[in-house]
Amino acid sequence: MITCFVDYVIDPRKISEFEEFGRRWIELVEKHGGEHLGYFLPSEGASDRAIALFNFQSLAAYEKYRSRFGSDPEFIAADRIRDESGCILRYDRTFMRPLLRR
């Protein structure tokens, strides 16, 4: 299993738009074979940071999901939320492997 960790810098004035973006991507990850662990939004401290965590069984499974970007109408519509609202200023994606309790 791999976990994708996405670290976002967001526009704090556009939290509701980011939440809409997040809800859409949670649905898409789940629909296309992943397990979304959620988006984590500012509560205290820095108000311009958010993260997302989601799992795929393998990097190959993630790549199959990613192959839909730019061509699948649902993926394009989800990205349009980000592009039109400007809710995301920057993001970094990192792949991790979990070390879980036994």
TITORRO-237338 format. One record per residue: x, y, z of N, C-alpha, C in turn; residue number from 1. Coordinates in Angstrom, 2 decimals. Atoms other than C-alpha are relative to their C-alpha. Layout:
BEGIN
<neast: X&nnorth: Y&nup: Z&caeast: X&canorth: Y&caup: Z&ceast: X&cnorth: Y&cup: Z&n: NUM> .
...
END
This chain:
BEGIN
<neast: 0.84&nnorth: -1.18&nup: 0.00&caeast: 0.00&canorth: 0.00&caup: 0.00&ceast: 0.89&cnorth: 1.25&cup: 0.00&n: 1> .
<neast: -0.65&nnorth: -1.30&nup: -0.05&caeast: 1.06&canorth: 3.58&caup: -0.66&ceast: -1.00&cnorth: 1.03&cup: 0.50&n: 2> .
<neast: 0.83&nnorth: -1.12&nup: -0.45&caeast: -0.26&canorth: 6.72&caup: 0.99&ceast: 0.52&cnorth: 1.25&cup: -0.67&n: 3> .
<neast: -0.34&nnorth: -1.27&nup: 0.61&caeast: -0.31&canorth: 9.96&caup: -0.90&ceast: -0.30&cnorth: 1.09&cup: 1.03&n: 4> .
<neast: 0.10&nnorth: -1.11&nup: -0.93&caeast: 0.30&canorth: 12.95&caup: 1.36&ceast: 0.09&cnorth: 1.26&cup: -0.84&n: 5> .
<neast: 0.00&nnorth: -1.23&nup: 0.77&caeast: -0.67&canorth: 16.26&caup: -0.23&ceast: -0.06&cnorth: 1.17&cup: 0.98&n: 6> .
<neast: -0.12&nnorth: -1.17&nup: -0.87&caeast: 0.40&canorth: 19.45&caup: 1.54&ceast: -0.38&cnorth: 1.23&cup: -0.82&n: 7> .
<neast: 0.52&nnorth: -1.14&nup: 0.74&caeast: -1.55&canorth: 22.50&caup: 0.38&ceast: 0.29&cnorth: 1.32&cup: 0.71&n: 8> .
<neast: 0.07&nnorth: -1.38&nup: -0.46&caeast: -1.06&canorth: 26.22&caup: 0.78&ceast: -1.26&cnorth: 0.54&cup: -0.66&n: 9> .
<neast: 1.30&nnorth: -0.42&nup: 0.50&caeast: -4.57&canorth: 27.61&caup: 0.46&ceast: -0.24&cnorth: 1.47&cup: 0.30&n: 10> .
<neast: 0.44&nnorth: -1.36&nup: -0.26&caeast: -6.20&canorth: 31.00&caup: 0.32&ceast: -1.00&cnorth: -0.08&cup: 1.16&n: 11> .
<neast: 0.89&nnorth: 0.14&nup: -1.15&caeast: -7.76&canorth: 31.32&caup: 3.81&ceast: -1.36&cnorth: 0.68&cup: -0.20&n: 12> .
<neast: 1.28&nnorth: -0.64&nup: 0.29&caeast: -10.52&canorth: 33.51&caup: 2.37&ceast: -0.90&cnorth: -0.90&cup: -0.85&n: 13> .
<neast: 0.74&nnorth: 0.88&nup: 0.90&caeast: -11.62&canorth: 30.61&caup: 0.15&ceast: -0.11&cnorth: -1.43&cup: 0.55&n: 14> .
<neast: 0.11&nnorth: 1.32&nup: -0.65&caeast: -12.02&canorth: 27.76&caup: 2.64&ceast: -1.21&cnorth: -0.76&cup: -0.55&n: 15> .
<neast: 1.19&nnorth: 0.72&nup: 0.47&caeast: -15.55&canorth: 26.94&caup: 1.43&ceast: 0.23&cnorth: -0.56&cup: -1.40&n: 16> .
<neast: -0.32&nnorth: 0.51&nup: 1.34&caeast: -14.29&canorth: 26.57&caup: -2.16&ceast: 0.95&cnorth: -1.19&cup: 0.10&n: 17> .
<neast: -0.92&nnorth: 1.13&nup: -0.19&caeast: -11.45&canorth: 24.34&caup: -0.94&ceast: -0.77&cnorth: -1.21&cup: 0.51&n: 18> .
<neast: 0.81&nnorth: 1.11&nup: -0.50&caeast: -13.99&canorth: 22.23&caup: 0.97&ceast: -0.79&cnorth: -0.66&cup: -1.13&n: 19> .
<neast: 0.71&nnorth: 0.56&nup: 1.16&caeast: -16.03&canorth: 21.80&caup: -2.22&ceast: 0.95&cnorth: -0.82&cup: -0.86&n: 20> .
<neast: -1.04&nnorth: 0.71&nup: 0.74&caeast: -12.85&canorth: 20.81&caup: -4.08&ceast: 0.32&cnorth: -1.33&cup: 0.68&n: 21> .
<neast: -0.34&nnorth: 1.20&nup: -0.75&caeast: -11.98&canorth: 18.32&caup: -1.33&ceast: -1.09&cnorth: -1.07&cup: -0.04&n: 22> .
<neast: 1.10&nnorth: 0.98&nup: 0.05&caeast: -15.41&canorth: 16.70&caup: -1.24&ceast: -0.04&cnorth: -0.72&cup: -1.35&n: 23> .
<neast: 0.03&nnorth: 0.59&nup: 1.35&caeast: -15.27&canorth: 16.14&caup: -4.99&ceast: 1.13&cnorth: -1.02&cup: -0.15&n: 24> .
<neast: -1.13&nnorth: 0.93&nup: 0.15&caeast: -11.81&canorth: 14.53&caup: -4.83&ceast: -0.12&cnorth: -1.22&cup: 0.90&n: 25> .
<neast: 0.24&nnorth: 1.18&nup: -0.84&caeast: -12.78&canorth: 12.29&caup: -1.92&ceast: -0.85&cnorth: -1.00&cup: -0.78&n: 26> .
<neast: 0.86&nnorth: 0.87&nup: 0.79&caeast: -15.56&canorth: 10.90&caup: -4.11&ceast: 0.76&cnorth: -0.67&cup: -1.14&n: 27> .
<neast: -0.71&nnorth: 0.56&nup: 1.15&caeast: -13.26&canorth: 10.43&caup: -7.10&ceast: 1.04&cnorth: -1.04&cup: 0.40&n: 28> .
<neast: -0.98&nnorth: 0.98&nup: -0.47&caeast: -10.51&canorth: 8.67&caup: -5.16&ceast: -0.71&cnorth: -1.30&cup: 0.37&n: 29> .
<neast: 0.75&nnorth: 1.19&nup: -0.42&caeast: -13.06&canorth: 6.29&caup: -3.61&ceast: -0.60&cnorth: -0.73&cup: -1.21&n: 30> .
<neast: 0.62&nnorth: 0.59&nup: 1.20&caeast: -14.79&canorth: 5.71&caup: -6.97&ceast: 1.00&cnorth: -0.76&cup: -0.85&n: 31> .
<neast: -1.00&nnorth: 0.57&nup: 0.89&caeast: -11.52&canorth: 4.81&caup: -8.68&ceast: 1.06&cnorth: -0.82&cup: 0.73&n: 32> .
<neast: -0.84&nnorth: 1.03&nup: -0.59&caeast: -10.03&canorth: 2.31&caup: -6.27&ceast: 0.85&cnorth: 0.40&cup: 1.19&n: 33> .
<neast: -0.79&nnorth: -0.42&nup: -1.14&caeast: -8.46&canorth: 4.38&caup: -3.51&ceast: -0.82&cnorth: 0.06&cup: 1.27&n: 34> .
<neast: 0.64&nnorth: -0.20&nup: -1.29&caeast: -9.25&canorth: 4.91&caup: 0.13&ceast: 0.41&cnorth: 1.39&cup: 0.48&n: 35> .
<neast: -0.33&nnorth: -1.36&nup: -0.42&caeast: -9.45&canorth: 8.59&caup: 1.06&ceast: -0.14&cnorth: 0.10&cup: 1.51&n: 36> .
<neast: 0.00&nnorth: -0.14&nup: -1.45&caeast: -8.56&canorth: 9.34&caup: 4.67&ceast: -0.47&cnorth: 1.38&cup: 0.43&n: 37> .
<neast: 0.56&nnorth: -1.31&nup: -0.29&caeast: -9.77&canorth: 12.92&caup: 4.43&ceast: 0.93&cnorth: 1.16&cup: -0.30&n: 38> .
<neast: -0.71&nnorth: -1.28&nup: 0.07&caeast: -8.74&canorth: 16.52&caup: 4.10&ceast: 0.02&cnorth: 0.55&cup: 1.41&n: 39> .
<neast: -0.17&nnorth: -0.56&nup: -1.33&caeast: -7.46&canorth: 18.23&caup: 7.22&ceast: 0.25&cnorth: 1.49&cup: -0.18&n: 40> .
<neast: 0.04&nnorth: -1.44&nup: 0.24&caeast: -8.20&canorth: 21.95&caup: 7.33&ceast: 0.46&cnorth: 0.77&cup: 1.23&n: 41> .
<neast: -0.47&nnorth: -0.80&nup: -1.13&caeast: -6.92&canorth: 24.78&caup: 9.49&ceast: -1.01&cnorth: 0.06&cup: 1.14&n: 42> .
<neast: 0.82&nnorth: -0.15&nup: -1.18&caeast: -8.24&canorth: 24.90&caup: 13.02&ceast: 0.62&cnorth: 1.05&cup: 0.91&n: 43> .
<neast: -0.76&nnorth: -0.96&nup: -0.79&caeast: -5.60&canorth: 26.69&caup: 15.09&ceast: 1.36&cnorth: 0.14&cup: -0.66&n: 44> .
<neast: -1.31&nnorth: -0.22&nup: 0.61&caeast: -2.27&canorth: 28.13&caup: 14.06&ceast: -0.15&cnorth: 0.55&cup: -1.41&n: 45> .
<neast: 0.00&nnorth: -0.52&nup: 1.37&caeast: -1.53&canorth: 28.76&caup: 10.41&ceast: -1.35&cnorth: -0.26&cup: -0.67&n: 46> .
<neast: 1.32&nnorth: 0.13&nup: 0.62&caeast: -4.73&canorth: 29.40&caup: 8.49&ceast: 0.08&cnorth: -0.26&cup: -1.50&n: 47> .
<neast: -0.15&nnorth: 0.18&nup: 1.44&caeast: -3.28&canorth: 28.80&caup: 5.04&ceast: 0.54&cnorth: -1.38&cup: -0.37&n: 48> .
<neast: -0.51&nnorth: 1.34&nup: 0.26&caeast: -2.33&canorth: 25.12&caup: 5.32&ceast: -1.11&cnorth: -1.01&cup: 0.12&n: 49> .
<neast: 0.92&nnorth: 1.14&nup: -0.05&caeast: -4.33&canorth: 21.98&caup: 4.62&ceast: 0.75&cnorth: -1.21&cup: -0.53&n: 50> .
<neast: -0.60&nnorth: 1.22&nup: 0.53&caeast: -3.42&canorth: 18.36&caup: 3.94&ceast: -1.09&cnorth: -0.97&cup: -0.40&n: 51> .
<neast: 0.86&nnorth: 1.12&nup: 0.39&caeast: -5.00&canorth: 15.35&caup: 2.28&ceast: 0.82&cnorth: -1.27&cup: 0.09&n: 52> .
<neast: -0.63&nnorth: 1.32&nup: -0.07&caeast: -4.20&canorth: 11.68&caup: 2.81&ceast: -0.92&cnorth: -1.00&cup: -0.67&n: 53> .
<neast: 0.78&nnorth: 1.09&nup: 0.59&caeast: -5.33&canorth: 8.81&caup: 0.64&ceast: 0.92&cnorth: -1.13&cup: -0.38&n: 54> .
<neast: -0.75&nnorth: 1.23&nup: 0.26&caeast: -4.23&canorth: 5.24&caup: 0.00&ceast: -0.42&cnorth: -0.63&cup: -1.32&n: 55> .
<neast: 0.25&nnorth: 0.92&nup: 1.10&caeast: -3.92&canorth: 3.04&caup: -3.05&ceast: 0.79&cnorth: -1.27&cup: 0.29&n: 56> .
<neast: -0.66&nnorth: 1.27&nup: -0.27&caeast: -2.94&canorth: -0.61&caup: -3.01&ceast: 1.43&cnorth: -0.05&cup: -0.52&n: 57> .
<neast: -1.34&nnorth: 0.01&nup: 0.57&caeast: 0.12&canorth: 0.09&caup: -5.16&ceast: 0.20&cnorth: 1.28&cup: -0.81&n: 58> .
<neast: -0.29&nnorth: -1.14&nup: 0.87&caeast: 1.84&canorth: 2.77&caup: -7.20&ceast: -0.66&cnorth: -0.21&cup: -1.36&n: 59> .
<neast: 0.66&nnorth: 0.30&nup: 1.29&caeast: 0.47&canorth: 1.03&caup: -10.31&ceast: -1.49&cnorth: 0.34&cup: 0.07&n: 60> .
<neast: 1.41&nnorth: -0.33&nup: -0.16&caeast: -3.09&canorth: 1.40&caup: -8.97&ceast: -0.19&cnorth: 1.52&cup: 0.02&n: 61> .
<neast: 0.06&nnorth: -1.46&nup: -0.01&caeast: -2.43&canorth: 5.08&caup: -8.29&ceast: 0.19&cnorth: 0.56&cup: -1.41&n: 62> .
<neast: -0.25&nnorth: -0.47&nup: 1.37&caeast: -1.04&canorth: 5.56&caup: -11.81&ceast: -1.20&cnorth: -0.23&cup: -0.90&n: 63> .
<neast: 1.22&nnorth: 0.25&nup: 0.77&caeast: -4.18&canorth: 3.99&caup: -13.27&ceast: -1.03&cnorth: 1.10&cup: 0.29&n: 64> .
<neast: 0.88&nnorth: -1.10&nup: -0.41&caeast: -6.24&canorth: 6.52&caup: -11.31&ceast: 0.45&cnorth: 1.31&cup: -0.63&n: 65> .
<neast: -0.55&nnorth: -1.26&nup: 0.54&caeast: -3.95&canorth: 9.38&caup: -12.40&ceast: -0.15&cnorth: 0.09&cup: -1.52&n: 66> .
<neast: 0.11&nnorth: -0.03&nup: 1.46&caeast: -4.32&canorth: 8.39&caup: -16.07&ceast: -1.29&cnorth: 0.67&cup: -0.45&n: 67> .
<neast: 1.29&nnorth: -0.62&nup: 0.33&caeast: -7.85&canorth: 9.85&caup: -15.96&ceast: 0.09&cnorth: 1.53&cup: 0.00&n: 68> .
<neast: -0.15&nnorth: -1.45&nup: -0.07&caeast: -6.56&canorth: 13.38&caup: -15.27&ceast: 0.09&cnorth: 0.58&cup: -1.40&n: 69> .
<neast: -0.06&nnorth: -0.68&nup: 1.29&caeast: -7.13&canorth: 15.73&caup: -18.18&ceast: -0.90&cnorth: -0.58&cup: -1.07&n: 70> .
<neast: 0.86&nnorth: 0.60&nup: 1.02&caeast: -9.48&canorth: 13.37&caup: -20.03&ceast: -1.39&cnorth: -0.38&cup: 0.54&n: 71> .
<neast: 1.27&nnorth: 0.40&nup: -0.60&caeast: -12.23&canorth: 12.20&caup: -17.64&ceast: -0.78&cnorth: 1.27&cup: 0.40&n: 72> .
<neast: 0.78&nnorth: -1.21&nup: -0.30&caeast: -15.03&canorth: 14.82&caup: -17.41&ceast: -0.17&cnorth: 0.27&cup: 1.50&n: 73> .
<neast: 0.14&nnorth: -0.21&nup: -1.44&caeast: -15.45&canorth: 14.26&caup: -13.65&ceast: 1.27&cnorth: 0.58&cup: 0.61&n: 74> .
<neast: -1.28&nnorth: -0.51&nup: -0.49&caeast: -11.76&canorth: 14.89&caup: -13.01&ceast: 0.20&cnorth: 1.45&cup: -0.45&n: 75> .
<neast: -0.13&nnorth: -1.36&nup: 0.52&caeast: -11.80&canorth: 17.98&caup: -15.22&ceast: -0.90&cnorth: 0.96&cup: 0.79&n: 76> .
<neast: 0.93&nnorth: -0.83&nup: -0.77&caeast: -14.84&canorth: 19.35&caup: -13.36&ceast: 0.53&cnorth: 0.27&cup: 1.41&n: 77> .
<neast: -0.57&nnorth: -0.18&nup: -1.33&caeast: -13.14&canorth: 18.79&caup: -9.99&ceast: 1.16&cnorth: 0.98&cup: -0.03&n: 78> .
<neast: -1.11&nnorth: -0.94&nup: 0.12&caeast: -10.01&canorth: 20.61&caup: -11.12&ceast: -0.48&cnorth: 1.41&cup: -0.32&n: 79> .
<neast: 0.54&nnorth: -1.32&nup: 0.33&caeast: -12.15&canorth: 23.45&caup: -12.45&ceast: -0.32&cnorth: 0.79&cup: 1.27&n: 80> .
<neast: 0.27&nnorth: -0.67&nup: -1.28&caeast: -13.18&canorth: 24.22&caup: -8.84&ceast: 1.26&cnorth: 0.72&cup: 0.48&n: 81> .
<neast: -1.29&nnorth: -0.58&nup: -0.42&caeast: -9.52&canorth: 24.81&caup: -7.96&ceast: 0.39&cnorth: 1.14&cup: -0.91&n: 82> .
<neast: -0.47&nnorth: -0.99&nup: 0.96&caeast: -8.73&canorth: 26.70&caup: -11.14&ceast: -0.82&cnorth: 1.28&cup: 0.01&n: 83> .
<neast: 0.86&nnorth: -1.17&nup: 0.08&caeast: -11.73&canorth: 29.02&caup: -11.13&ceast: -0.07&cnorth: 0.77&cup: 1.32&n: 84> .
<neast: 0.11&nnorth: -0.67&nup: -1.29&caeast: -11.77&canorth: 29.77&caup: -7.40&ceast: 1.32&cnorth: 0.58&cup: 0.49&n: 85> .
<neast: -1.30&nnorth: -0.42&nup: -0.53&caeast: -8.04&canorth: 30.15&caup: -6.79&ceast: 0.19&cnorth: -0.37&cup: 1.46&n: 86> .
<neast: -0.08&nnorth: 0.39&nup: -1.40&caeast: -8.49&canorth: 28.37&caup: -3.46&ceast: 1.34&cnorth: -0.64&cup: 0.38&n: 87> .
<neast: -1.29&nnorth: 0.64&nup: -0.27&caeast: -5.16&canorth: 26.53&caup: -3.79&ceast: 1.09&cnorth: 0.84&cup: -0.63&n: 88> .
<neast: -1.11&nnorth: -0.81&nup: 0.48&caeast: -2.01&canorth: 28.59&caup: -4.08&ceast: 1.18&cnorth: -0.86&cup: -0.43&n: 89> .
<neast: -1.12&nnorth: 0.90&nup: 0.30&caeast: 0.49&canorth: 25.72&caup: -4.10&ceast: -0.25&cnorth: -1.32&cup: 0.71&n: 90> .
<neast: 0.07&nnorth: 1.29&nup: -0.70&caeast: 0.74&canorth: 22.04&caup: -3.24&ceast: 1.20&cnorth: -0.84&cup: -0.34&n: 91> .
<neast: -1.08&nnorth: 0.97&nup: 0.19&caeast: 3.33&canorth: 19.32&caup: -2.86&ceast: -0.58&cnorth: -1.37&cup: 0.30&n: 92> .
<neast: 0.48&nnorth: 1.37&nup: -0.15&caeast: 2.62&canorth: 15.60&caup: -3.24&ceast: 1.19&cnorth: -0.90&cup: 0.33&n: 93> .
<neast: -1.03&nnorth: 0.94&nup: -0.42&caeast: 4.66&canorth: 12.93&caup: -1.46&ceast: -0.65&cnorth: -1.36&cup: 0.19&n: 94> .
<neast: 0.51&nnorth: 1.35&nup: -0.21&caeast: 4.20&canorth: 9.16&caup: -1.44&ceast: 0.74&cnorth: -0.63&cup: 1.16&n: 95> .
<neast: -0.53&nnorth: 0.60&nup: -1.21&caeast: 4.69&canorth: 7.33&caup: 1.82&ceast: -0.46&cnorth: -1.46&cup: 0.06&n: 96> .
<neast: 0.48&nnorth: 1.34&nup: -0.30&caeast: 4.42&canorth: 3.76&caup: 2.97&ceast: -0.25&cnorth: -0.06&cup: 1.50&n: 97> .
<neast: 0.36&nnorth: -0.02&nup: -1.43&caeast: 2.69&canorth: 3.17&caup: 6.27&ceast: 0.76&cnorth: -1.05&cup: 0.81&n: 98> .
<neast: -0.47&nnorth: 0.94&nup: -1.01&caeast: 4.22&canorth: 1.54&caup: 9.31&ceast: -1.12&cnorth: -0.01&cup: 1.03&n: 99> .
<neast: 1.21&nnorth: 0.07&nup: -0.81&caeast: 1.16&canorth: 0.36&caup: 11.20&ceast: 0.23&cnorth: -0.83&cup: 1.26&n: 100> .
<neast: -0.06&nnorth: 0.82&nup: -1.20&caeast: 0.60&canorth: -1.05&caup: 14.65&ceast: -0.37&cnorth: -1.43&cup: -0.37&n: 101> .
<neast: 0.32&nnorth: 1.41&nup: 0.26&caeast: 0.43&canorth: -4.81&caup: 14.76&ceast: -1.31&cnorth: -0.38&cup: 0.58&n: 102> .
END
